Amino acid sequence: MLRFFLHRFSKRSLAPLTGLLIAAAASPALAQGRVPDTLGERVQACVICHGEQGKATSDGYFPRIAGKPAGYLYNQLLNFRDGRRTYPLMTYMLAHLSDEYLMEMAEYFASLHPPYPAPQSPAVSAAVLDHGRLLVQEGDAKRDVPACIACHGANLAGVAPALPGLLGLPRDYINSQFGAWQQGRRHAAAPDCMAQITSRLDMHDIGAISSWLAAQPVPPGLTPAAPATLRLPIPCGGVPQ
């Protein structure tokens, strides 16, 4: 049985689970059965990867989930559980959780607002950064690529209830998600607007966008915009109109 379990996960996937088991074994409260039954305790498995209060860690592949719109977090939990997104550890942990419980988790992390880390120093030229800025702020009409701000809000803070903010995310994570869409490893409810947009971008575009976004400071008190402030340029299946 253990051999089967280990076979299902890569070494990278098992690392967070190993950390969780070590932390649990070292907890005197858990050893004595005194852990309070709160949602904050139940989501400790989440913070092993996503950082305390979901604020992210130094690993560039695990994103911040704190303060994201609850509808967006809920959609992503559903996507992992139901196979539209693929990451073995997430799928394993969510496989038997109900829609209602996933919404509780989403609302919990959406309510948290820990401080953001300092932005990453760009490792690309000024010309690459400017190309990224133009795609984020203006898009590319010739290729039918809308600006990022057209969906994610003028200040890139996201829009409630279902569109995430793009600031404060590591460059490597942004790159990996574009790659997942291009390779068909990440999907959303149809029509999958991000899959459509990503198919029109090349690697130079993606590197420029991710580098520019990761280099932007996050203003204090940044929160998702209200739903009525945005009209999407293309239909998105995971976003109520």
C-alpha positions in Angstrom: 0.0 0.0 0.0 2.8 2.4 0.9 4.6 1.6 -2.4 1.4 2.4 -4.3 1.0 5.7 -2.4 4.5 6.8 -3.0 4.3 5.9 -6.7 1.3 8.3 -7.2 3.3 11.4 -6.2 6.5 12.9 -7.4 9.3 13.9 -5.0 8.2 17.5 -5.3 4.6 16.6 -4.5 5.6 14.6 -1.5 7.7 17.3 0.1 4.8 19.4 1.4 3.1 16.3 2.7 6.2 15.2 4.5 6.4 18.7 6.1 2.8 18.4 7.2 3.4 15.0 8.8 6.6 16.2 10.6 4.7 19.3 11.9 1.9 17.2 13.1 4.2 14.8 14.9 5.9 17.7 16.6 2.7 19.3 17.9 2.1 18.5 21.6 -1.5 19.7 21.3 -2.2 17.2 18.5 -0.4 14.4 20.4 -2.7 15.0 23.4 -5.8 15.5 21.3 -6.2 19.1 22.3 -6.3 20.7 18.8 -9.4 23.0 18.6 -11.8 22.1 15.9 -11.7 25.3 13.9 -11.4 25.9 10.2 -8.1 27.5 10.8 -6.8 24.3 12.2 -8.4 22.2 9.5 -6.6 24.1 6.7 -3.1 23.6 8.1 -2.4 21.3 5.2 -3.0 24.3 2.9 -0.5 26.6 4.7 2.3 24.0 4.4 2.6 24.9 0.7 0.8 28.3 0.5 2.4 29.8 3.6 1.1 31.1 6.9 -2.4 32.6 6.4 -2.0 31.7 2.7 0.4 34.6 2.1 2.8 32.3 -0.1 6.3 31.1 0.7 9.7 31.7 -1.0 9.0 28.8 -3.3 8.0 30.4 -6.6 5.5 27.7 -7.6 3.0 28.0 -4.7 0.8 31.1 -5.1 -0.6 33.4 -2.5 -4.3 32.5 -1.8 -5.0 35.0 1.0 -7.3 37.8 0.0 -8.2 36.3 -3.4 -11.9 36.5 -4.2 -13.8 33.7 -2.6 -15.5 32.7 -5.9 -12.1 32.4 -7.6 -10.7 30.2 -4.8 -13.8 28.1 -4.8 -13.6 27.6 -8.6 -10.0 26.5 -8.4 -10.7 24.0 -5.6 -13.5 22.5 -7.7 -11.1 22.4 -10.7 -8.5 20.5 -8.8 -11.0 18.1 -7.3 -12.8 17.5 -10.5 -9.7 17.2 -12.7 -9.7 20.4 -14.7 -6.4 21.3 -13.0 -3.8 18.7 -12.3 -1.6 18.6 -9.2 -1.6 15.2 -7.5 -1.4 16.4 -3.9 -4.2 18.9 -4.4 -6.4 16.3 -6.1 -5.7 13.8 -3.3 -6.6 16.2 -0.5 -9.7 17.5 -2.1 -11.1 14.3 -3.6 -13.8 13.6 -1.0 -14.6 17.2 0.1 -18.1 18.6 -0.6 -18.9 21.7 -2.6 -20.1 23.3 0.7 -16.9 22.6 2.5 -14.8 23.9 -0.4 -16.7 27.1 -0.2 -16.0 27.4 3.5 -12.3 27.0 2.8 -12.4 29.6 0.0 -14.3 32.1 2.2 -11.8 31.6 5.0 -8.7 32.4 2.9 -10.5 35.2 1.1 -11.0 36.9 4.5 -7.3 37.0 5.3 -5.1 39.9 4.4 -1.5 39.4 5.5 1.1 41.8 4.1 2.6 41.2 0.7 6.3 40.5 0.2 8.6 42.9 -1.6 8.3 42.6 -5.4 10.9 40.5 -7.3 13.8 42.2 -8.9 13.4 41.8 -12.7 16.1 39.7 -14.4 15.2 41.0 -17.9 15.9 44.1 -20.0 13.9 47.3 -19.8 12.6 46.5 -23.3 11.2 43.2 -22.2 9.5 44.8 -19.2 8.0 47.5 -21.4 6.6 44.8 -23.7 5.0 43.1 -20.7 3.6 46.4 -19.4 2.0 47.1 -22.8 0.3 43.6 -22.9 -0.9 44.0 -19.3 -2.3 47.5 -19.7 -3.2 47.7 -23.4 -3.3 44.1 -24.8 -2.7 43.5 -28.5 -5.7 44.2 -30.8 -4.0 42.7 -33.9 -3.9 39.3 -32.2 -7.2 39.7 -30.4 -5.4 39.7 -27.0 -7.3 41.8 -24.4 -5.3 43.7 -21.8 -4.9 41.9 -18.4 -6.5 44.9 -16.7 -9.7 44.4 -18.8 -10.5 41.4 -16.8 -8.4 41.6 -13.6 -9.2 45.2 -12.8 -7.6 48.5 -13.5 -5.2 48.1 -10.5 -4.8 44.3 -11.1 -6.3 43.6 -7.7 -8.9 41.2 -9.1 -12.7 41.6 -9.3 -15.1 39.9 -6.9 -16.4 37.3 -6.8 -14.4 35.2 -9.3 -11.4 37.1 -10.9 -8.1 36.9 -9.1 -5.6 39.7 -8.6 -2.3 39.4 -10.4 0.0 41.4 -8.2 2.2 39.8 -5.6 2.5 36.5 -7.5 6.0 35.0 -8.2 7.2 35.1 -11.8 7.8 31.4 -11.9 4.2 30.7 -10.8 2.8 33.0 -13.5 5.0 31.4 -16.1 3.9 27.9 -15.0 0.2 28.7 -15.3 0.5 30.1 -18.8 2.4 26.9 -19.7 -0.3 24.7 -18.1 -2.9 26.4 -20.3 -0.9 26.1 -23.4 -0.2 22.4 -22.8 -3.7 21.6 -21.9 -2.9 20.8 -18.3 -5.1 23.5 -16.8 -8.7 24.1 -17.8 -11.7 26.1 -16.5 -15.4 26.0 -17.1 -16.3 26.6 -20.7 -15.8 28.9 -22.4 -12.2 28.8 -21.1 -11.2 32.4 -21.8 -7.7 32.1 -20.4 -7.0 29.1 -22.6 -8.1 31.1 -25.6 -6.0 34.1 -24.7 -2.9 32.1 -23.9 -3.0 30.3 -27.2 -2.4 33.7 -28.9 0.7 34.4 -26.9 4.3 33.2 -27.5 7.0 32.5 -25.0 8.4 36.0 -25.3 5.0 37.5 -24.5 4.6 35.2 -21.5 8.1 36.0 -20.1 7.5 39.7 -20.5 4.1 39.6 -18.8 5.3 37.5 -15.8 8.4 39.6 -15.3 6.6 42.9 -15.3 3.8 41.7 -13.0 6.2 40.1 -10.5 8.2 43.4 -10.4 5.3 45.5 -9.4 4.9 46.6 -5.7 1.5 45.9 -4.1 -0.2 49.1 -2.7 -1.2 48.8 0.9 -4.8 47.8 1.5 -5.2 46.4 -2.0 -8.5 44.5 -2.3 -10.6 43.1 -5.2 -12.9 45.5 -7.0 -16.7 45.3 -6.7 -18.5 43.1 -9.3 -20.4 45.9 -11.0 -17.2 47.7 -12.0 -16.2 45.5 -14.9 -17.6 44.2 -18.2 -15.5 41.3 -19.6 -14.2 41.7 -23.1 -14.8 37.9 -23.8 -17.1 35.4 -22.1 -15.5 33.4 -19.3 -17.2 30.2 -18.0 -16.1 30.6 -14.4 -17.2 34.2 -14.1 -20.8 35.2 -13.6 -22.0 37.9 -15.9 
